[in-house]
């Protein structure tokens, strides 16, 4: 059959608009981001946000910025209509958040859009309504100076796309994360957020960037940050990051790794590489620095038009960027380590200027919501648990009876158990265990030795118990005489509020304490109150950052894994003999004692034959 030429046709305008909208409007969170950026460009001092049903039903953003006249309002929803640029060369000299003039047109093509705005103080403005690709209707309407945008029923006219969107809960979380990123860069703006009728986000103006970071990320975390400053021709950097050995250091990718270029939140591999290389002597598998990096760059030296959603920017000299950040970190840390008496680092006037204080160089004003100083000392109403071996086992496992089970011979390739019976038959309460670097437990067995990761082992124990607690919807808990008070970020508070049933099943009793603060009235029986606040913070962090598809699709396993990791004993925590014995008894009573919920091995066995080979015997 001969090949037939296919006719090329120009697409209808309605189809073109929907395709173009797909480049900008990925999800409800991207709609909210575009609207907030418009408010910032309008020089708003206050931005009020309201969201319903994850943004699918309603996204409303109101500001008190410059506003628009009726003529400008009518043009605002046209494709590529903008006040930011007038010629192609202007793209390379941008100092605004938006510039393409496509956001409102794209939003209008996939939703029911209404914009009300006024550029005067007379109280009279205009309202514009657009439904999908239909005609616009503009008429006078009362409105104070500023703009209110309402986006309803997003993707109502593209049901196939709506079908593949994430859940309302996932979109709500995405919006909260996006808001945190944007809010940090603009400390002078007052932000409020109303989600499904609940005020979950309110950040008043702050005087400095460090104070705004403290508002969003928490005072305790912000006080750990160190500050580095540097500049070269046409480029300056202010970098706040966690020094080695602080609580902000994380064993995995930290939650806060934010880069801002001319206050635009973007990603760039060169900046990440420069920070990692600057910390190369400190970074191990246990440390990744969290950071907030603010780059002030000559607009002519960057291209912000390389990504449809402006997630990335391109620098004309990536090598100079790398050198600037790397040099600032290296010289600052060198001065901090080699000059503890506050001596200035060597260099000349052309070198980056670095903050001399370490490690707490930032001064913060007191915030309305803080972790109470006496919280960690709150006494427990219940009678203290006796410190004997049986109760120690109870602390670790939540189980009243420990019994060794047959071990599953199907083990990961990294663990070699050639004699399961030898391990099963061990009487752990009679074996002398030894703690190594307060992280691993060494236990001799009949034909070799075991090395146990104490955190991973306790994770496995708590994980299996948590699954049972979720199934029975009850857990042993201890009531506190005085509640523990914990300040959270707005996103963290949202996670706690939406997960109250799971926290309750694990033995927590968490109450709203106002704003983004919670009070903890009861804890799981095995958890010490002094570790409870950190456990909750860790659980929330894991719930926010977990990307494992299997766990996300099975919420009970996701919450059980987060609880186990947050509440488990940590590396660096000293254990006595009874605690180590109790941990091993509980581990080998588990259904799967060989991996933690995240797949890491809990136990490594080294046989006597292997030891003999190592010593050339």
KATABEL-V518667 format. One record per pair of residues at least 12 apart in sequence whose ideal C-beta (glycine too) atoms are under 8 Angstrom apart, sorted by the first residue. I is the first residue (numbers start at 1). J is the second residue. Records with the same first field share a line. If there is no record, write none. Layout:
BEGIN
I: J / J
END
This chain:
BEGIN
13: 133
14: 109 / 133
17: 79 / 105 / 106 / 109 / 133
18: 109 / 110 / 133 / 158
20: 79 / 102 / 105 / 106 / 109
21: 105 / 106 / 107 / 109 / 110
22: 161
23: 106 / 308 / 309
24: 102 / 103 / 106 / 308 / 309
25: 106 / 107 / 110 / 154
26: 309
27: 55 / 165 / 166 / 171 / 174
28: 51 / 54 / 55 / 56 / 59 / 154 / 165 / 171 / 174 / 175
29: 55 / 171 / 174 / 175 / 177 / 178
30: 309
31: 55 / 59 / 107 / 111 / 151 / 154
32: 49 / 51 / 55 / 59 / 61 / 175 / 178 / 179
33: 178 / 182
34: 98 / 103 / 104 / 107
35: 59 / 61 / 103 / 107 / 149 / 151
36: 49 / 61 / 179 / 182
37: 97 / 98 / 103 / 182
38: 97 / 98 / 103 / 104 / 147 / 149
39: 61 / 63 / 65 / 147
40: 97 / 182 / 186 / 189
41: 65 / 84 / 96 / 97 / 98
42: 63 / 65 / 66 / 67 / 146 / 147
43: 65 / 66
44: 63 / 64 / 65 / 146 / 189
45: 64 / 65 / 188 / 189 / 190 / 205
46: 63 / 64 / 189 / 190 / 191 / 192
47: 61 / 62 / 63 / 189 / 190 / 191 / 192
48: 60 / 61 / 62 / 63 / 192 / 194
49: 61 / 179 / 191 / 192 / 193 / 194 / 201
50: 193 / 194 / 195
51: 172 / 175 / 193 / 194 / 195 / 196
52: 195 / 196 / 197
53: 168 / 196
54: 167 / 168 / 169 / 170 / 171 / 172 / 175
55: 151 / 154 / 171 / 172 / 175
56: 153 / 154 / 155 / 162 / 165 / 168 / 171
57: 152 / 153
58: 150 / 151 / 152
59: 150 / 151 / 154
60: 148 / 149 / 150 / 151
61: 148 / 149
62: 146 / 147 / 148 / 149
63: 146 / 147 / 148
64: 144 / 145 / 146
65: 145 / 146 / 147
66: 119 / 145 / 146
67: 117 / 118 / 119 / 120 / 125 / 143 / 145 / 146 / 147
68: 117 / 118 / 119 / 126 / 147
69: 119 / 126
70: 125 / 126 / 138 / 140
72: 119
73: 115 / 117 / 126 / 128 / 138
74: 128 / 136 / 138
76: 104 / 115 / 128
77: 104 / 105 / 108 / 113 / 115 / 128 / 130 / 136
78: 101 / 105
79: 101 / 102 / 105
80: 100 / 101 / 102 / 105
81: 101 / 105
82: 98 / 99 / 100 / 101
84: 96 / 98 / 99 / 101
85: 99
91: 303 / 304 / 305
92: 299 / 300 / 303
93: 299 / 300
94: 299 / 304
95: 262 / 299
97: 263 / 264
99: 304
100: 305
104: 149
107: 151
108: 130 / 132 / 133
109: 132 / 133
110: 132 / 154 / 155 / 156 / 157 / 158 / 161
111: 132 / 151 / 152 / 153 / 154 / 155 / 156
112: 129 / 130 / 131 / 132 / 151 / 152 / 153 / 156
113: 129 / 130 / 131 / 149 / 150 / 151 / 152
114: 127 / 128 / 129 / 130 / 149 / 150 / 152
115: 127 / 128 / 147 / 148 / 149 / 150
116: 128 / 141 / 143 / 147 / 148
117: 143 / 146 / 147 / 148
118: 143 / 144 / 145 / 146
119: 145
120: 145
121: 144 / 145
123: 142 / 143 / 144
124: 140 / 141 / 142 / 143
125: 140 / 141 / 142 / 143 / 144
126: 138 / 139 / 140 / 141 / 143
127: 139 / 140 / 141 / 143
132: 156 / 157
133: 157
169: 498
172: 195 / 494 / 498
173: 491 / 494 / 495 / 544
175: 195
176: 193 / 200 / 201 / 490 / 491 / 494
177: 491 / 544
179: 191 / 193 / 201 / 490 / 491
180: 216 / 217 / 489 / 490 / 491
181: 258 / 265
182: 265
183: 203 / 212 / 216
184: 209 / 212 / 213 / 216 / 217 / 258 / 260 / 292
185: 260 / 263 / 264 / 265 / 294
186: 212 / 263
187: 205 / 206 / 207 / 208 / 209 / 211 / 212
188: 205 / 206
189: 205
190: 203 / 204 / 205
191: 203
193: 490
195: 494
198: 497
200: 490 / 493 / 494 / 497 / 516
201: 490
202: 515
203: 215 / 216 / 490
207: 365
209: 238 / 240 / 292 / 294
210: 222 / 225 / 227 / 240 / 362 / 363 / 364
211: 364 / 365
213: 225 / 240 / 292
214: 364 / 367
215: 367
216: 489 / 490
217: 256 / 489
218: 487 / 488 / 489
219: 364 / 367 / 370 / 371 / 487
220: 247 / 371 / 487
221: 247 / 248 / 256 / 290
222: 362 / 364
223: 360 / 362 / 364
224: 242 / 243 / 246 / 247 / 248 / 359 / 360
225: 240 / 241 / 242 / 248 / 292 / 362
226: 240 / 241 / 242 / 243 / 332 / 336 / 355 / 357 / 358 / 359 / 360 / 361
227: 239 / 240 / 355 / 357 / 361 / 362
228: 241 / 328 / 329 / 332 / 352 / 354 / 355
229: 328 / 352 / 353 / 354 / 355
230: 324 / 325 / 327 / 328 / 351 / 352 / 353 / 354
231: 324 / 352 / 353
232: 320 / 323 / 324 / 352
234: 297 / 298 / 301
235: 295 / 296 / 297 / 298 / 301 / 320 / 321 / 324
236: 295 / 296 / 297
237: 293 / 294 / 295 / 296 / 324 / 325 / 328 / 352
238: 293 / 294 / 296
239: 275 / 291 / 292 / 293 / 294 / 325 / 328 / 329
240: 291 / 292 / 293 / 362
241: 275 / 289 / 290 / 291 / 292 / 293 / 329
242: 254 / 289 / 290 / 291
243: 289 / 333 / 336 / 358 / 359
244: 279 / 282 / 287 / 289
246: 359
247: 534
248: 289 / 290
249: 286 / 287 / 288 / 289 / 290
250: 287 / 288 / 290
251: 285 / 286 / 287 / 288
252: 288 / 545
253: 288 / 545
254: 288 / 289 / 290
255: 290 / 541 / 544 / 545
256: 290 / 291 / 292
257: 272 / 290 / 291
258: 291 / 292 / 293
259: 271 / 272 / 293 / 295
260: 292 / 293 / 294 / 295
261: 295 / 297 / 302 / 304 / 313
262: 295 / 296 / 297 / 299 / 302
263: 294
264: 304 / 310 / 313
266: 310 / 311 / 312 / 313
267: 311 / 312
268: 312 / 313 / 315
270: 315 / 318 / 321 / 322
271: 293 / 295 / 321 / 325
273: 322
274: 321 / 322 / 323 / 324 / 325 / 326 / 329
275: 289 / 291 / 293 / 325 / 329
276: 289
277: 322 / 326
278: 325 / 326 / 328 / 329 / 330 / 333
279: 329 / 333
282: 333
286: 571
293: 325
295: 321
297: 315
301: 315 / 316 / 317
302: 314 / 315 / 316
303: 316
324: 352
327: 351 / 352
328: 352 / 354
331: 345 / 347 / 351 / 352 / 354
332: 345 / 354 / 355 / 358
335: 354 / 356 / 358
336: 358 / 359
342: 356
344: 356
367: 487
368: 515
369: 487 / 514 / 515 / 516 / 517
370: 487
371: 485 / 486 / 487 / 533
372: 484 / 485
375: 484 / 485 / 486 / 533
376: 484 / 529 / 530 / 533
377: 530
378: 480 / 481 / 482 / 483 / 484 / 529
379: 480 / 481 / 482
380: 478 / 479 / 480 / 481 / 529
381: 478 / 479 / 480 / 481
382: 478 / 479
387: 578
388: 578
389: 429 / 578 / 581 / 582
392: 578 / 579 / 581 / 582
393: 582 / 585 / 586
394: 525 / 526
395: 526 / 579 / 582
396: 458 / 461 / 526 / 579 / 582 / 583 / 586
397: 461 / 462 / 465 / 526 / 582 / 586 / 589
398: 462 / 465 / 469 / 475 / 476 / 524 / 525 / 526
399: 465 / 586 / 589
402: 585 / 586 / 589
403: 589
404: 424 / 425 / 585 / 588 / 589
405: 424 / 588 / 589 / 590 / 591
406: 420 / 424
407: 420 / 423 / 424 / 588 / 593
408: 591 / 592 / 594
411: 594
412: 594 / 595 / 601
414: 601 / 604
415: 594 / 601 / 603 / 604 / 605
416: 605 / 607
417: 605
418: 607
419: 446 / 447
422: 445 / 446 / 447
423: 445 / 450 / 588 / 605
424: 588
426: 443 / 445 / 446 / 588
428: 443 / 581 / 584 / 585 / 588
429: 581 / 585
431: 443 / 444 / 445 / 581 / 584
432: 444 / 577
433: 577 / 580 / 581 / 584
435: 454 / 574 / 575 / 580
436: 451
438: 571 / 572 / 573 / 574 / 575
439: 453 / 454 / 455 / 571 / 572
440: 452 / 453 / 454
441: 454 / 457 / 575 / 580 / 583 / 584
443: 580 / 584
445: 605
447: 607 / 608
448: 605 / 606 / 607 / 608 / 610 / 611
449: 605 / 606 / 611
450: 603 / 604 / 605 / 606
451: 603 / 604 / 605 / 606
452: 583 / 584 / 587 / 602 / 603
453: 596 / 600 / 601 / 602 / 603
454: 569 / 571 / 573 / 575 / 580 / 583
455: 568 / 569 / 570 / 571 / 596
456: 595 / 596 / 600 / 601 / 602
457: 583 / 584 / 587 / 593 / 596 / 602 / 603
458: 564 / 568 / 569 / 583
459: 561 / 564 / 565 / 568 / 596 / 597 / 598 / 602
460: 564 / 587 / 590 / 592 / 593 / 595 / 596 / 597 / 602
461: 564 / 583 / 586 / 587 / 590
462: 563 / 564 / 567 / 568
463: 560 / 561 / 563 / 564 / 596 / 597
464: 590 / 591 / 592
466: 506 / 559 / 560 / 563 / 564
467: 556 / 557 / 560
469: 505 / 506 / 507
470: 502 / 505 / 556 / 559 / 560
473: 505
474: 505
475: 505 / 506 / 507 / 524 / 525
476: 507 / 524 / 525
477: 507 / 508 / 509 / 522 / 523 / 524 / 525
478: 507 / 522 / 523 / 524 / 525
479: 509 / 521 / 522
480: 520 / 521 / 522 / 523 / 529
483: 511 / 519 / 520 / 521
484: 519 / 520 / 529 / 532 / 533
485: 513 / 517 / 518 / 519 / 520
486: 517 / 518 / 519 / 520 / 533 / 536 / 537
487: 516 / 517
488: 516 / 517 / 518 / 537 / 540
489: 516
490: 516
491: 544
492: 516 / 537 / 540 / 541 / 544
493: 516 / 518
495: 540 / 543 / 544
496: 510 / 518 / 536 / 540
497: 512
499: 543 / 559
502: 555 / 556 / 559 / 563
506: 524 / 563 / 567
507: 522 / 523 / 524 / 525 / 527
508: 520 / 522 / 523 / 524 / 536
509: 521 / 522
510: 536
520: 532 / 533 / 536
524: 567
526: 567
527: 567
531: 567
534: 566
535: 566 / 567
536: 566
537: 566
538: 565 / 566
539: 562 / 563 / 565 / 566 / 567
540: 562 / 566
542: 561 / 562 / 565 / 566
543: 558 / 559 / 562
546: 558 / 561 / 562
548: 598
557: 597
560: 597
561: 597 / 598
564: 596 / 597
565: 596 / 597 / 598
569: 583
587: 602 / 603
END
